[in-house]
Amino acid sequence: MKWFLSLLFILAGSALCARLGVWQLDRLAQKRAENAHYLAVSGLPPLEISAAPAEDLAAMEYRRLTATGQYDFEHQIALRNHYRETELGYRLLTPLVLADGSAILVERGWIPAAGNATPADWRKYDQPGRVTVSGILRLGRSQPEIGGVPDPTLQPGQTRLDFWNIVSLERLALQIPARLLPAYIQPDLDESRAAPPYPAQEQYEVTERNHFSYALQWFSFSAILLFGGPLFLYRQWARRHLTPDT
């Protein structure tokens, strides 16, 4: 019975390693698709909008965009826990209302945490009037990354959240009166800017990472367990039962 259970354990371990290898190949295929999408959309001419476009922005992440409208400072929010060098701060996101009344969220940039504890404090960064913003399109997320903290739910009597952990466009649309478009803008960097908010763009790396090598490792572990494990058990069994007594 002990040998049988050991064999089942080895076969289960081999199957698990093989499944992890397949998972890494799936991740590789996903990453290749993301790379192809990035190369395709980043090579397109910038999309210029002053009203909600006919194109589906949710299918255009990383495309360059120029949007013209007027900021709605009453409904801006801040993302927690972002650093500029070693200083803790927030990323300020403000709806840009377009000519047809729809809005696209703009991640205007980093502001220090000190002195910016409430939305009223953020008003010193107001940029009134009609503005044109150039940058790249990004998609929001409904869930935080692994290990991240989800956004809290609204408490009774609470109508909005001022501080967020992720850009959850679906939830943000519930507290912004204008119809919110399904993507947001990260403006272009401005090295000459001497005061916050300081724009930031996450740089996309066209790489396949290590998914293929990880897949080979897991398949190797699976093969070692599948072929080496039973052989090891057989030798142990034979040593006990087939070796003549001396």
C-alpha positions in Angstrom: 0.0 0.0 0.0 2.9 2.4 0.9 4.4 1.9 -2.6 1.1 2.5 -4.3 0.5 5.7 -2.4 4.1 6.9 -3.2 3.4 6.1 -6.9 0.2 8.1 -6.9 2.0 11.0 -5.2 4.7 11.0 -7.9 2.2 10.9 -10.7 0.2 13.7 -9.2 3.4 15.8 -8.9 4.3 15.0 -12.5 0.8 16.1 -13.6 1.0 19.3 -11.6 4.4 20.2 -13.1 3.1 19.5 -16.6 0.0 21.7 -15.9 2.3 24.6 -14.7 4.3 24.2 -17.9 1.1 24.5 -20.0 0.2 27.6 -17.9 3.5 29.2 -18.7 2.9 28.5 -22.4 -0.5 30.1 -22.1 1.2 33.2 -20.5 3.6 33.2 -23.3 0.8 33.3 -25.9 -0.9 36.0 -24.0 2.3 38.1 -23.8 2.9 37.7 -27.5 -0.7 38.8 -28.2 -0.1 41.9 -26.0 3.1 42.7 -27.8 1.4 42.4 -31.2 -1.4 44.7 -30.0 1.1 47.3 -28.6 3.1 47.3 -31.8 0.0 47.7 -33.9 -1.7 50.5 -32.0 1.5 52.4 -31.1 2.2 52.7 -34.8 -1.1 54.3 -35.6 -1.5 58.1 -36.0 -2.7 59.8 -32.8 -6.4 59.8 -32.3 -7.8 63.3 -31.9 -11.1 63.8 -30.1 -13.2 66.6 -28.8 -16.3 64.4 -28.3 -16.9 60.7 -27.7 -15.3 58.9 -30.7 -17.0 56.2 -32.8 -14.0 54.0 -32.2 -13.9 51.6 -29.2 -11.3 53.1 -26.9 -11.3 49.9 -24.9 -9.6 48.1 -27.8 -6.9 50.8 -28.2 -4.8 50.7 -25.1 -1.4 52.3 -25.7 -2.6 54.3 -28.7 -1.6 57.9 -28.8 -4.4 60.3 -28.2 -5.1 64.1 -28.2 -8.2 65.2 -26.3 -9.7 68.7 -26.0 -12.1 69.7 -23.3 -12.5 71.3 -19.9 -11.6 69.7 -16.6 -14.2 68.8 -14.0 -12.3 69.5 -10.8 -15.3 68.8 -8.6 -15.1 65.1 -9.4 -11.4 64.4 -9.5 -9.9 61.6 -7.4 -6.4 60.5 -6.2 -4.6 57.2 -6.3 -2.8 56.3 -3.1 0.8 55.2 -2.4 2.8 56.6 -5.3 6.3 57.8 -4.9 8.4 60.4 -6.8 11.9 59.4 -5.9 11.5 58.9 -2.1 8.6 61.2 -1.5 5.2 59.7 -0.9 2.3 61.1 -2.8 -0.8 60.5 -5.0 -1.6 60.5 -8.6 -4.3 63.0 -9.4 -7.0 61.9 -11.9 -9.5 64.5 -13.3 -12.4 64.0 -15.7 -11.9 66.0 -19.0 -15.4 66.9 -20.2 -15.7 66.9 -24.0 -17.9 69.0 -26.2 -20.8 66.4 -26.2 -20.9 66.2 -22.4 -19.0 62.8 -22.2 -15.7 62.7 -20.3 -12.4 60.9 -20.3 -10.3 60.5 -17.2 -6.9 62.1 -17.3 -4.1 61.0 -14.9 -2.7 64.5 -14.6 0.3 63.4 -12.5 1.9 63.0 -9.1 1.3 65.4 -6.2 2.9 65.1 -2.8 0.9 63.6 0.1 1.9 66.4 2.4 -0.7 69.2 2.2 -3.1 67.2 0.0 -5.3 65.3 2.5 -8.6 66.4 1.0 -10.0 67.2 -2.4 -10.2 70.9 -1.4 -6.4 70.9 -1.2 -6.1 69.6 -4.8 -7.8 72.7 -6.1 -4.5 74.6 -6.1 -3.6 72.5 -9.1 -6.6 73.6 -11.1 -6.1 74.3 -14.8 -9.2 76.2 -15.8 -10.5 76.8 -19.3 -10.3 74.7 -22.4 -7.3 72.5 -22.5 -5.7 70.0 -24.9 -4.1 66.9 -23.5 -1.8 64.6 -25.4 -0.7 61.2 -24.2 -1.4 57.4 -24.4 -4.6 55.5 -23.7 -4.7 53.1 -20.7 -7.3 50.7 -19.5 -8.6 50.5 -16.0 -8.7 47.4 -13.8 -11.6 45.9 -11.8 -9.2 44.1 -9.4 -5.9 45.0 -7.9 -2.7 43.1 -8.8 -1.8 40.0 -6.7 -1.1 41.3 -3.2 -2.7 44.6 -3.9 -5.4 46.2 -1.7 -8.9 46.5 -3.2 -10.8 49.7 -3.0 -13.3 49.9 -0.2 -17.0 49.8 -0.8 -19.2 52.9 -0.1 -20.5 53.1 3.4 -24.2 54.0 4.2 -24.7 57.7 3.3 -21.4 57.9 1.4 -21.7 58.9 -2.2 -18.1 58.9 -3.4 -14.6 57.8 -2.7 -11.9 60.5 -2.9 -8.9 58.1 -2.6 -8.5 55.0 -4.7 -6.0 52.1 -5.0 -6.7 51.2 -8.6 -8.3 53.0 -11.6 -11.6 51.2 -11.6 -13.4 53.0 -14.4 -16.7 51.1 -14.0 -16.9 52.1 -10.3 -15.7 55.6 -11.0 -18.4 56.1 -13.6 -21.0 55.8 -10.7 -19.7 58.9 -9.0 -19.0 61.1 -12.1 -22.1 62.7 -13.7 -20.7 62.8 -17.2 -20.7 59.6 -19.3 -17.2 58.2 -18.7 -15.3 56.8 -21.7 -13.9 53.2 -21.2 -10.2 54.3 -21.1 -8.1 57.0 -19.5 -5.2 59.2 -20.6 -1.6 59.2 -19.2 -0.3 62.5 -20.5 3.1 62.9 -22.1 6.1 63.6 -19.8 7.1 67.2 -19.4 10.7 67.4 -18.3 10.5 71.2 -18.0 7.6 71.1 -15.5 8.8 72.7 -12.3 5.7 72.1 -10.1 3.1 69.3 -9.6 1.2 67.6 -10.8 4.1 65.7 -12.6 2.8 63.4 -15.4 4.1 59.8 -15.6 3.8 57.1 -18.2 4.4 53.4 -17.5 6.8 52.2 -20.2 5.8 49.1 -22.1 8.5 46.5 -22.7 8.2 44.4 -25.9 9.6 41.2 -24.4 8.4 37.6 -23.9 9.9 37.6 -20.5 10.9 34.1 -19.2 7.7 32.2 -19.8 9.2 29.8 -22.4 12.2 28.9 -20.2 9.9 28.4 -17.2 7.7 26.1 -19.3 10.7 24.0 -20.2 11.7 23.8 -16.6 8.3 22.6 -15.5 8.1 20.0 -18.3 11.6 18.8 -17.3 10.4 18.4 -13.7 7.3 16.5 -14.9 9.4 14.1 -17.0 11.9 13.5 -14.2 9.0 12.6 -11.8 7.1 10.6 -14.4 10.1 8.4 -15.5 12.5 8.7 -12.6 10.0 8.4 -9.8 8.7 5.0 -10.6 12.2 3.7 -11.4 13.4 4.9 -8.0 10.4 3.2 -6.3 11.0 0.0 -8.2 14.7 -0.1 -7.2 13.7 0.5 -3.6 11.1 -2.3 -3.8 13.6 -4.6 -5.5 16.3 -4.0 -2.9 13.9 -5.1 -0.2 12.2 -8.0 -1.8 14.5 -9.4 -4.5 17.9 -9.1 -2.9 18.8 -12.6 -1.5 19.6 -12.7 2.2 23.2 -13.2 3.2 
